[in-house]
Amino acid sequence: MLSIQRLCQCITAIILLQTGLATNINDQILFGPTEGDKKDSPWCKDVFYARMYVPQNSTGSEKPLPVFHRDGWLYAMKDKDPTLWAIQKNNNGRYFISSPHPSGVSHWWYKYDRNIAVSQYNYQVKEVSFAEAVESSKPSSKPSTKLTIFWDDQCLVIPDDESKPLLMLSQSACDPIILEFSEPLQWKSPNETCKHEKTMLDWIDPHTYTSGWWLRRDKVERDSRYIRFNFEALCQRVIHLCPGADAIAACRKIDGGFNRVFIFTLNNAKQLVARLPFLLAGPTKLATASEVATIRYLQAKTSIPVPRVLDWHNDAADADNLIGTEYIIMDHAAGVPLSEKWHEMTGDQQVRCIDAIYRTIKEAVDLEFPAFGSIYFNNTLDSQYSKYLDDDFCIGPRCSTRYWDCNPGEDRYYDNAKPNHGPWTSLDEYCDGLIDAGISRVPTANTEVEKKPFYHGSVQTHLRLLEDARIVLRQIAADSRIQSAASPLLFHPDLHMRNIFVSEDDPSLITGIIDWQAASIEPAFWYSDEVPDFATGDEIYTDTFELSSQFLTPKLSGPRLMNENLFRPFRYCYRTWKDGAVALRHELIETSRHWRELGIEGQCVYPMPTPEELAKHEREYRLFEAAQNLRRDLAGLLNTASDGWVPLEAWEATKLTHKELFNGMLQAVLINPDQDDDEPVKDEKTLRSIWPFDIDG
């Protein structure tokens, strides 16, 4: 019997051979107008041209390839094929043309490499600056050429020849830090300079998510990341907050999972960062208020290097908020991201860096708190919703998507349990918060919901199981070992290399830790299963992480040394409607079965199922495991996130491969009707029910 993972690997290998994705194609695309093109051609409105060179071709012949611009995308027409081939850019800054051929078996990649360096430009006055664009990776028979780029009336243009169009440079939707060729501008006359009304900031789409697509619920995901606000007001506010600057010299837009970030470089060379949260980042008003309060609290109580907040607003509807959305404007972190330096560092530097990270974060871990929840300023909340911390700060509701209606397509229902967002002063209260969060996800009986796998369970099954779990969690929470591992602890929610800044000269020196959004006070054991990316790979990193954590942050490392099975029921109870009832039921069964081994006093109140119930559960759990393995394996094979997110440059290829993977697996299921009883996926209906991404048709 082929496992799902092995089946995925086999099908992927076949697809790569069929489509030519495994073939190394070295075609180069060189942009520039071709001669003899008719200006009245229907394809010559907003037209680019490219020549396709094939280095393997001994004749060195050139092949013109018309390329045009439409709706923010570049498209090409290959020969007389009416199919539009989208031009995109990969992470290395190379252009490629990617689109499935109508036959469904061909897939072409053409690379284009042009390194552009723009220097000493001025965004406020009509000064002309110069830079060189060197075309590289050409066939060896053609020498590298240099093109002049100059700044002309707030746009960058490239003149190949005064008799030919000017090509304007704009910021790429694929990678905003890299400039790409955009619509052509015509000379007004051979001796006249071309003018354009738009500034470089006009080529940024500040409202729309432009970093990728999703294989599942793409429209829902993209819509949830759309932000309507006044970008010009944001720019003016940034300038106002930077003494000595009167203009923005450059702006980089970064779309993250929960925020849109703009990195502004002003004309005095200072950099400021504006962070605008998406609606799915957390509860409106509270999430931003808590993030700022947490940063200010850390700055007041520790020496952890956190960038200074210069301005913020947590009410999009406030008339005084001219920007029109929640925002935080702060200093740019000093140094460089650890993710950019890690692989250049020596082993000794890496070890010293890990030690420095935990010496830095130790100050937060050592803080004492009277309750679980999120940090706020005292004037943010009514006293009935908060616990006093000091004269300036308090602990209030936990502003996590775990407890609020933030995630698209995941509504909350409060018919069976009242909202329970915290704060919580005891572990029992905290456990009730987890259970009530799980109950709030369960719809009412008459609510129309999308089809679920058969292991998912009915509304009543979920409600009954969650109430059983409430009692079991309280039993476990009463254990003295759990109590000692549950001290309230403030920790960074995403302590990975991208959020840690280090010195350019000495990367073992920590210069900043960013992105404290959703940082909260949780039981210490909640963080016990988290391993940062800098602690993976070589054994020396893992050992250094374990030793640093153990000696510098014992409150954090203590739960890591305990039996993980003691904590597993806590991790599934609030998300049963998302995972399926079978996941939490399995944890309760295993906990009850090993109750004595776990050393918990008394007898588990959750009864062991009958043999018939256990057999039914095991069938359901096998399918649940198959679904989890399928999601993980597909994400690995498609090189995508577990939620199906795909970067722009890989979208067309990933869509094609995803479709072929499903069709190949479906055929494997259909041609093996006599599978044994242990095989969880036996028919098309079951396969479709656990397939994690959208299937066309």
VOGU-3710 file (C-alpha; in Angstrom, 3 decimals, decimal comma):
1> mlsiqrlcqc> 0,000/0,000/0,000  1,383/3,415/-0,964  1,285/6,040/1,781  -0,126/9,446/0,898  3,348/10,963/1,224  4,922/8,408/-1,117  2,040/8,780/-3,562  2,510/12,562/-3,618  6,233/12,155/-4,307  5,667/9,717/-7,171
11> itaiillqtg> 3,029/11,898/-8,817  5,206/15,011/-8,478  8,140/13,288/-10,168  5,900/12,319/-13,098  4,568/15,879/-13,425  8,057/17,373/-13,467  9,070/15,064/-16,276  5,907/15,733/-18,287  5,926/19,515/-17,990  9,621/20,130/-18,375
21> latnindqil> 9,872/21,860/-15,004  12,894/19,702/-14,268  14,611/20,900/-17,456  17,235/23,615/-17,270  16,262/26,265/-19,830  18,714/29,135/-20,200  16,772/31,452/-22,512  17,395/35,134/-21,825  14,901/37,931/-22,361  16,342/41,345/-23,148
31> fgptegdkkd> 13,939/44,272/-23,032  14,004/46,956/-25,702  11,932/48,083/-28,694  12,227/46,007/-31,843  12,442/47,626/-35,229  9,685/47,641/-37,794  6,761/47,314/-35,389  3,546/48,869/-36,534  2,354/51,611/-34,239  -1,273/50,881/-35,091
41> spwckdvfya> -0,987/47,245/-34,033  -3,675/46,301/-31,504  -0,924/44,924/-29,279  1,106/48,135/-29,401  -0,831/50,032/-26,794  1,333/49,970/-23,672  3,710/47,578/-25,378  7,052/46,219/-24,334  9,201/44,164/-26,606  11,669/41,466/-25,778
51> rmyvpqnstg> 14,130/39,417/-27,732  14,579/35,802/-26,766  18,152/34,578/-27,093  18,859/30,849/-27,002  22,520/30,383/-26,034  22,486/26,738/-27,112  21,586/27,837/-30,641  24,840/28,015/-32,589  23,354/30,485/-35,081  22,787/33,006/-32,332
61> sekplpvfhr> 19,543/34,046/-33,992  17,221/36,484/-32,252  13,524/35,915/-31,820  11,291/38,924/-31,109  8,719/38,417/-28,380  5,969/41,033/-27,948  5,228/41,902/-24,331  2,521/44,249/-23,104  1,269/45,783/-19,887  -2,288/45,371/-18,634
71> dgwlyamkdk> -3,885/45,882/-15,202  -0,567/46,003/-13,424  0,759/42,809/-15,010  3,157/42,154/-17,860  2,048/39,649/-20,483  3,794/38,082/-23,447  2,584/36,394/-26,624  4,678/33,440/-27,704  4,758/33,126/-31,493  1,160/33,104/-32,781
81> dptlwaiqkn> -0,160/31,344/-29,713  -3,086/33,431/-28,382  -2,335/32,328/-24,822  -1,140/35,170/-22,582  2,047/34,326/-20,736  2,393/36,286/-17,491  5,767/37,856/-16,786  6,695/37,789/-13,108  9,799/38,002/-11,008  11,302/35,459/-8,634
91> nngryfissp> 13,001/36,050/-5,282  16,365/36,512/-6,989  15,078/39,433/-9,055  14,956/37,459/-12,302  12,079/37,865/-14,694  10,404/34,752/-15,985  7,496/34,007/-18,288  5,171/31,429/-16,821  1,815/30,058/-17,919  0,539/26,594/-18,762
101> hpsgvshwwy> 0,441/25,807/-22,471  -3,084/25,063/-23,830  -2,072/21,425/-24,217  -1,659/21,214/-20,469  1,725/19,514/-20,653  4,136/22,314/-21,521  5,508/24,858/-19,094  8,132/27,372/-20,092  10,492/29,452/-17,997  12,517/32,277/-19,517
111> kydrniavsq> 14,970/34,089/-17,280  15,877/37,751/-17,524  18,572/39,249/-15,364  19,222/42,970/-15,234  20,968/44,507/-12,245  19,831/48,063/-11,666  21,631/50,416/-9,299  20,040/53,823/-8,796  22,041/56,373/-6,840  21,741/59,964/-5,644
121> ynyqvkevsf> 18,242/60,635/-6,830  16,159/63,453/-5,392  12,418/63,091/-5,078  11,566/66,737/-4,503  13,337/68,865/-7,090  13,783/68,262/-10,794  17,387/67,236/-10,537  18,854/64,758/-12,941  20,840/61,895/-11,472  22,494/59,003/-13,192
131> aeavesskps> 22,934/55,318/-12,657  24,016/52,377/-14,730  21,931/49,353/-15,587  24,208/46,477/-16,511  22,654/43,615/-18,419  24,281/40,406/-17,228  23,979/36,679/-17,922  23,936/37,282/-21,692  25,458/34,885/-24,189  29,210/35,232/-24,043
141> skpstkltif> 29,286/36,421/-27,655  27,492/39,645/-26,701  29,283/42,067/-24,368  27,490/43,643/-21,409  25,899/46,977/-22,249  25,200/49,977/-20,075  22,017/52,015/-20,124  21,663/55,452/-18,599  18,873/55,907/-16,070  17,941/59,427/-15,053
151> wddqclvipd> 15,452/61,106/-12,774  13,078/63,260/-14,771  10,147/65,123/-13,225  9,519/62,501/-10,550  9,958/59,399/-12,647  12,854/57,169/-13,624  13,282/56,614/-17,343  15,654/54,789/-19,662  16,380/56,324/-23,072  17,756/53,766/-25,505
161> deskpllmls> 17,563/56,218/-28,366  15,813/59,569/-28,811  13,823/58,100/-31,679  12,452/55,304/-29,499  10,191/55,187/-26,444  11,322/55,984/-22,949  10,744/53,100/-20,590  9,683/54,165/-17,115  10,754/52,265/-14,022  8,184/51,490/-11,357
171> qsacdpiile> 8,099/49,427/-8,211  7,348/45,776/-8,750  4,152/44,289/-7,352  6,093/41,058/-6,884  8,926/42,538/-4,849  8,549/46,226/-3,958  12,237/46,685/-3,269  13,190/45,884/-6,872  12,425/48,237/-9,746  10,881/46,811/-12,888
181> fseplqwksp> 10,128/48,179/-16,333  6,643/49,624/-16,642  4,677/51,432/-19,337  6,667/53,135/-22,137  6,761/56,915/-22,420  7,118/58,567/-25,818  9,485/61,432/-26,590  7,491/64,535/-27,424  10,174/65,432/-29,929  13,772/64,374/-30,455
191> netckhektm> 14,992/67,367/-28,435  12,293/67,462/-25,765  12,304/65,666/-22,433  9,386/63,411/-21,599  7,386/64,433/-18,522  5,093/62,390/-16,319  2,729/63,444/-13,568  3,149/60,501/-11,198  5,690/60,227/-8,397  7,383/57,032/-7,320
201> ldwidphtyt> 4,904/56,711/-4,422  2,068/56,626/-6,955  3,352/53,285/-8,207  2,759/51,642/-4,837  -0,676/50,115/-4,289  -0,985/50,818/-0,563  -4,415/49,235/-0,117  -4,267/45,821/-1,796  -2,421/42,668/-0,821  0,186/42,068/-3,542
211> sgwwlrrdkv> 2,659/39,544/-2,128  0,997/36,296/-3,145  -2,072/34,159/-3,696  -3,796/31,341/-1,822  -4,692/27,866/-3,031  -7,604/27,929/-0,595  -10,212/30,695/-0,254  -8,024/33,120/-2,167  -10,624/35,883/-2,463  -11,530/35,658/1,221
221> erdsryirfn> -7,876/35,818/2,237  -7,090/38,739/-0,047  -10,227/40,682/0,871  -9,425/40,303/4,567  -6,080/42,013/3,900  -7,461/44,995/2,003  -7,048/48,265/3,928  -8,901/51,442/2,960  -7,009/54,454/4,271  -5,401/57,766/3,295
231> fealcqrvih> -1,894/56,923/2,131  -0,997/60,568/1,494  -1,951/61,426/5,078  0,274/58,596/6,301  3,191/59,931/4,254  2,671/63,440/5,600  2,503/62,126/9,157  5,776/60,257/8,672  7,463/63,419/7,370  6,090/65,415/10,313
241> lcpgadaiaa> 7,525/62,887/12,777  11,025/63,146/11,326  12,724/66,474/12,161  15,042/67,627/9,427  13,119/65,869/6,655  10,626/67,432/4,286  10,114/64,634/1,783  10,022/60,880/1,388  12,901/59,598/-0,717  11,780/55,985/-0,951
251> crkidggfnr> 9,107/53,661/0,328  9,086/49,893/0,554  5,795/48,060/1,040  5,801/44,642/2,744  2,653/42,532/3,089  2,948/40,184/6,030  0,502/37,679/7,424  -1,194/40,106/9,821  0,074/43,576/8,883  0,988/45,828/6,000
261> vfiftlnnak> 4,332/47,450/6,657  5,746/50,522/4,940  9,444/51,277/5,390  9,939/54,960/4,598  13,322/56,465/3,813  13,209/60,235/4,195  15,390/62,771/2,461  17,529/63,177/5,571  18,421/59,457/5,296  16,390/58,477/8,378
271> qlvarlpfll> 14,081/55,457/8,185  10,679/55,107/9,848  8,329/52,129/9,827  4,527/52,276/9,627  2,587/49,126/10,553  -1,082/48,846/9,591  -2,861/45,762/10,995  -5,234/43,679/8,887  -8,649/42,950/10,360  -7,538/39,373/11,039
281> agptklatas> -4,663/40,546/13,257  -6,858/40,766/16,342  -9,811/42,633/17,850  -10,114/46,188/16,555  -8,835/48,900/18,888  -7,600/46,378/21,468  -4,848/44,701/19,415  -3,096/47,955/18,501  -3,537/49,426/21,992  -2,067/46,306/23,566
291> evatirylqa> 0,885/46,148/21,185  1,892/49,732/21,959  1,366/49,250/25,702  3,451/46,056/25,666  6,314/47,843/23,907  6,172/50,757/26,351  6,012/48,353/29,305  9,090/46,466/28,093  10,942/49,730/27,572  10,005/50,842/31,087
301> ktsipvprvl> 10,847/47,577/32,860  13,691/46,082/30,789  16,625/47,026/28,574  15,404/44,850/25,681  16,110/46,875/22,501  12,653/47,531/21,031  12,182/50,292/18,418  10,553/53,444/19,799  6,881/54,106/18,983  6,553/57,649/17,611
311> dwhndaadad> 2,817/57,767/16,929  -0,167/55,422/16,929  -3,926/55,333/16,683  -6,270/52,444/17,414  -9,557/53,925/16,169  -10,062/53,993/12,408  -13,346/55,920/12,744  -12,009/58,723/14,946  -12,344/62,073/13,168  -8,900/63,058/14,466
321> nligteyiim> -7,349/60,061/12,739  -6,708/61,529/9,283  -5,030/58,324/8,126  -8,327/56,474/8,494  -7,074/53,158/9,842  -5,292/51,781/12,891  -1,547/52,313/12,670  1,737/52,390/14,539  4,663/54,530/13,349  8,002/53,688/14,899
331> dhaagvplse> 11,747/53,946/14,457  13,398/51,414/12,206  15,319/48,810/14,194  19,063/49,336/14,389  21,322/46,799/12,713  20,322/44,114/10,231  17,946/41,127/10,482  19,627/38,034/11,876  18,128/36,084/8,964  20,412/38,043/6,608
341> kwhemtgdqq> 23,575/37,367/8,604  23,066/33,882/10,043  24,534/31,877/7,174  27,561/34,189/6,950  28,385/33,789/10,638  30,980/31,438/12,044  29,903/28,648/14,374  31,325/30,556/17,332  29,369/33,683/16,378  26,159/31,681/16,057
351> vrcidaiyrt> 26,596/30,095/19,483  27,346/33,482/21,063  24,343/34,970/19,265  21,932/32,344/20,661  23,324/32,971/24,130  22,884/36,737/23,636  19,268/36,268/22,513  18,372/34,473/25,739  20,343/36,890/27,905  18,253/39,619/26,285
361> ikeavdlefp> 14,862/37,895/26,467  15,558/36,798/30,069  14,501/40,242/31,269  10,972/39,696/29,946  10,776/36,131/31,268  11,772/37,273/34,767  8,897/39,771/35,021  6,137/38,844/37,476  2,425/39,178/36,702  -0,777/38,672/38,714
371> afgsiyfnnt> -2,932/37,358/35,867  -3,080/35,915/32,358  -4,054/38,218/29,483  -2,664/41,141/27,477  -1,007/44,367/28,646  -2,768/47,733/28,209  -2,433/51,299/29,409  -4,538/51,951/32,494  -6,708/54,490/30,680  -7,629/52,057/27,880
381> ldsqyskyld> -10,035/49,792/29,791  -12,669/50,041/32,491  -11,517/48,575/35,788  -14,105/45,788/35,561  -12,283/44,407/32,491  -8,737/44,713/33,822  -6,342/43,757/36,598  -4,072/46,396/38,091  -0,385/46,065/37,175  1,055/49,444/38,171
391> ddfcigprcs> 0,166/53,124/37,930  0,526/53,130/34,136  -0,356/49,621/33,008  -2,948/46,909/33,540  -3,715/43,383/32,332  -6,837/43,104/30,216  -8,544/40,816/27,686  -6,308/38,477/25,712  -6,283/40,068/22,236  -5,586/36,872/20,306
401> trywdcnpge> -7,535/35,473/17,371  -7,938/32,427/19,618  -10,660/34,291/21,502  -12,126/36,738/18,977  -14,027/36,738/15,704  -11,099/37,780/13,479  -10,239/34,949/11,103  -12,126/35,065/7,788  -14,736/32,358/7,506  -14,503/31,406/11,200
411> dryydnakpn> -17,477/33,019/12,910  -18,159/33,016/16,640  -21,422/31,964/18,281  -22,301/32,820/21,860  -25,517/30,852/22,284  -23,892/28,200/24,480  -21,198/30,218/26,255  -20,680/33,907/26,958  -17,605/35,664/25,560  -14,655/34,876/27,797
421> hgpwtsldey> -11,630/36,943/26,770  -9,951/37,326/30,153  -8,055/38,467/32,063  -7,832/35,346/34,239  -6,317/35,297/37,728  -6,090/31,518/38,104  -5,246/28,523/35,951  -8,810/27,224/36,378  -10,152/30,465/34,910  -7,617/30,236/32,096
431> cdglidagis> -8,777/26,682/31,301  -12,389/27,853/31,213  -11,312/30,537/28,745  -9,877/27,884/26,421  -13,034/25,756/26,610  -15,342/28,737/26,126  -13,270/29,790/23,103  -13,796/26,302/21,668  -17,544/26,440/22,339  -17,805/29,866/20,680
441> rvptanteve> -16,576/28,341/17,406  -19,361/25,739/17,354  -22,300/27,032/15,281  -25,917/26,742/16,265  -27,758/23,666/15,041  -29,580/25,543/12,259  -26,480/27,317/10,905  -25,454/26,335/7,391  -21,811/25,240/7,366  -19,454/23,904/4,706
451> kkpfyhgsvq> -19,147/20,157/4,308  -16,721/18,502/6,711  -14,980/15,093/6,750  -16,974/12,365/8,491  -14,601/12,449/11,473  -15,525/16,077/12,170  -18,521/15,390/14,402  -21,910/17,023/14,939  -22,643/20,207/16,863  -23,870/18,203/19,852
461> thlrlledar> -20,791/15,960/19,736  -18,531/18,999/19,972  -20,465/20,639/22,794  -20,567/17,442/24,848  -16,871/16,743/24,253  -15,849/20,274/25,249  -17,751/20,089/28,526  -16,025/16,766/29,245  -12,696/18,425/28,471  -13,487/21,290/30,858
471> ivlrqiaads> -13,618/18,857/33,789  -10,480/16,982/32,688  -8,485/20,217/32,303  -9,447/21,264/35,808  -8,298/17,891/37,122  -4,938/18,260/35,398  -4,605/21,924/36,422  -4,924/20,949/40,092  -1,693/18,933/39,888  1,144/20,713/41,718
481> riqsaaspll> 3,553/20,117/38,815  1,194/21,847/36,408  0,701/24,718/38,832  4,459/25,273/39,054  4,762/25,137/35,251  1,927/27,618/34,764  3,320/30,819/36,245  2,188/33,861/34,202  4,900/34,594/31,641  5,332/37,307/28,998
491> fhpdlhmrni> 7,224/36,043/25,964  7,768/37,052/22,360  5,078/35,425/20,162  7,374/34,839/17,173  11,005/34,728/18,284  12,583/33,848/14,955  15,540/35,256/13,044  13,473/37,640/10,921  12,377/39,492/14,077  15,823/39,712/15,675
501> fvseddpsli> 18,244/42,448/14,590  21,988/42,229/15,136  25,004/44,441/14,648  26,384/44,540/11,124  29,930/44,402/12,498  29,343/41,918/15,325  26,287/39,728/14,623  26,479/38,213/18,106  25,329/41,588/19,456  21,523/41,984/19,615
511> tgiidwqaas> 20,440/45,456/18,466  16,675/45,018/18,264  13,731/42,650/18,690  10,655/43,622/16,684  7,043/42,491/16,130  5,566/42,240/19,620  2,053/42,152/18,193  -0,081/39,597/20,081  2,533/39,241/22,832  0,639/38,112/25,912
521> iepafwysde> 0,913/36,695/29,395  0,323/32,941/29,191  1,061/29,967/31,449  4,768/29,201/31,050  3,991/25,729/29,693  2,181/27,281/26,726  5,563/28,085/25,165  7,168/24,724/25,983  6,769/23,204/22,509  8,130/26,187/20,560
531> vpdfatgdei> 11,584/25,897/18,990  12,916/29,001/17,187  14,445/28,631/13,738  17,931/29,516/14,971  17,809/26,428/17,224  17,274/23,978/14,364  19,747/22,296/12,044  23,116/21,378/13,512  23,139/19,757/16,933  25,293/22,542/18,332
541> ytdtfelssq> 22,449/25,035/17,796  19,941/22,808/19,562  22,322/22,185/22,463  23,101/25,887/22,822  19,388/26,716/22,755  18,620/24,108/25,419  21,486/25,180/27,685  20,814/28,906/27,299  17,122/28,403/27,933  17,747/26,134/30,928
551> fltpklsgpr> 20,248/28,374/32,721  18,982/31,821/31,708  15,208/31,291/31,542  14,391/28,351/33,855  10,760/29,467/34,159  10,494/28,909/30,408  12,623/25,776/30,132  11,175/23,943/33,143  7,984/22,828/31,356  10,106/21,631/28,408
561> lmnenlfrpf> 11,627/18,985/30,679  8,218/17,666/31,723  6,104/15,029/29,988  4,540/16,806/26,999  1,465/14,558/27,280  0,466/16,503/30,391  -0,118/19,586/28,254  -1,581/18,140/25,063  -5,286/18,414/26,063  -4,783/22,173/26,545
571> rycyrtwkdg> -3,613/22,622/22,950  -6,614/21,099/21,151  -9,638/22,113/23,207  -10,146/25,615/21,784  -10,040/24,543/18,124  -12,156/21,388/17,908  -14,538/22,850/15,319  -11,576/23,605/13,083  -9,721/20,314/13,574  -12,633/17,966/14,144
581> avalrhelie> -13,948/16,401/17,343  -11,768/13,347/16,795  -8,566/15,265/17,666  -9,667/16,325/21,138  -11,388/12,978/21,756  -8,110/11,227/20,974  -6,234/13,380/23,490  -8,826/12,681/26,174  -8,734/8,931/25,485  -4,927/8,857/25,626
591> tsrhwrelgi> -4,891/10,983/28,779  -7,417/8,680/30,463  -5,498/5,583/29,318  -2,175/6,853/30,715  -3,577/8,708/33,718  -1,650/6,625/36,246  1,594/6,844/34,212  1,249/10,621/34,100  1,192/10,625/37,885  -2,045/12,551/38,296
601> egqcvypmpt> -3,977/11,876/41,488  -7,425/10,302/41,481  -9,191/8,809/38,494  -9,762/10,530/35,163  -13,393/11,583/34,862  -13,358/10,906/31,116  -14,381/7,240/30,745  -12,655/4,927/28,322  -14,911/4,157/25,322  -16,431/0,736/24,703
611> peelakhere> -14,640/-1,577/22,216  -17,166/-0,621/19,522  -16,752/3,113/20,221  -12,975/2,738/20,266  -12,950/0,923/16,906  -15,081/3,686/15,373  -12,820/6,347/16,870  -9,686/4,665/15,530  -11,135/4,607/11,992  -11,927/8,299/12,248
621> yrlfeaaqnl> -8,533/9,113/13,725  -6,713/7,321/10,891  -8,504/9,567/8,414  -7,728/12,623/10,555  -4,040/11,685/10,539  -4,191/11,115/6,779  -5,656/14,615/6,356  -2,909/16,184/8,491  -0,185/14,267/6,645  -1,705/15,211/3,303
631> rrdlagllnt> -1,678/18,912/4,179  1,911/18,730/5,404  3,142/16,727/2,414  1,349/18,913/-0,123  2,754/22,049/1,489  6,229/20,548/1,215  5,848/19,344/-2,359  4,312/22,615/-3,533  6,746/24,675/-1,459  3,867/26,623/0,028
641> asdgwvplea> 2,593/27,517/3,476  0,181/25,176/5,236  -2,676/27,597/4,508  -1,906/27,430/0,783  -0,115/30,770/0,427  2,051/30,965/-2,697  4,403/33,823/-3,691  3,536/35,623/-6,910  6,432/34,309/-8,949  5,482/30,694/-8,237
651> weatklthke> 1,712/30,989/-8,669  1,205/29,637/-12,187  3,598/26,726/-11,712  2,144/25,858/-8,305  -1,444/25,912/-9,571  -0,543/23,539/-12,374  1,360/21,166/-10,097  -1,426/21,234/-7,502  -4,013/20,272/-10,106  -1,848/17,447/-11,411
661> lfngmlqavl> -1,215/16,178/-7,881  -4,925/15,947/-7,159  -5,711/14,264/-10,478  -2,863/11,808/-10,012  -3,912/10,900/-6,496  -7,545/10,581/-7,557  -6,567/8,153/-10,304  -4,515/6,149/-7,800  -7,555/5,873/-5,518  -9,948/4,949/-8,335
671> inpdqdddep> -7,775/2,206/-9,824  -7,296/0,518/-6,438  -10,863/-0,265/-5,320  -9,863/-3,338/-3,271  -7,793/-1,550/-0,677  -7,412/-3,087/2,776  -9,490/-1,953/5,725  -6,646/0,074/7,228  -6,497/2,414/4,216  -8,441/5,560/5,262
681> vkdektlrsi> -8,892/7,005/1,736  -10,856/4,581/-0,433  -12,989/6,722/-2,727  -13,216/10,093/-4,451  -15,654/11,539/-1,915  -13,292/10,871/0,981  -10,290/12,244/-0,902  -12,136/15,448/-1,733  -13,314/15,815/1,869  -9,756/15,912/3,248
691> wpfdidg> -8,046/17,745/0,371  -6,759/20,935/2,034  -6,913/23,289/-0,957  -9,573/24,383/-3,426  -10,174/22,034/-6,348  -11,421/23,587/-9,587  -14,394/21,940/-11,181
//
